[in-house]
């Protein structure tokens, strides 16, 4: 099945149309993304979540919010979730997700040793990165890469340019990446392969009509499952 890809600007337009034309809110999209991330995490751990140690690293933006949703679902499914949130200046919707986790007793633990985790979820930086990651994020990206633990990235490995497919000076090397809606063109480039690992698509409920509005004809990739394993 041939699968079209989006540029970063096209994905920005998809997000805008979802909210403004279809009334599908950011919090709904974030919930879909995070729930699917938790499900793919479960599959990567052979559906054995109870008592497993899962570290979720979140940035300040919407990608981080998706990671927080995943943390909630994984906690509810019996995992030991260790949350590392790298910003005290969260955007509104991620802040809402953060407050839920606080109410659940899941607190920020920047002292957590990544090597103690069964899997690390990278939700630090989404598709909007321009230039190199900030020093604090860069430091954690290097910790992720040095941990030798399985890494699942949300939407894109942090530090990767999702249009060109080139890594910055500090880019997560993921074992798998779960991108949202459609793959970003950079994720399919030859230069991105060492960072992306296995590529999956997750449904965030984008209507096919919306894709046609921006000149893209997309198939029904989620007929059987809300997570689709991408193969070239």
Secondary structure, 3 states (H helix, E strand, C coil): CCCCCECHHHHHHHHHHHHHCCCCCHHHHHHHHHHHHHHHHHHHCCCCCCCCEEEEEECCCHHHHHHHHHHHHHHHCCCEEEEEECCCCCCHHHHHHHHHHHHHCCCECCCCCHHHCCEEEEECCCCCCCCCCCHHHHHHHHHHHHCCCCEEEECCCCCECCCCCCECCCCCCCCEEEEECCCEHHHHCHHHHHHHCEEEEECCCCCHHHHHHCCCCCCCCCCCCCEEECCC
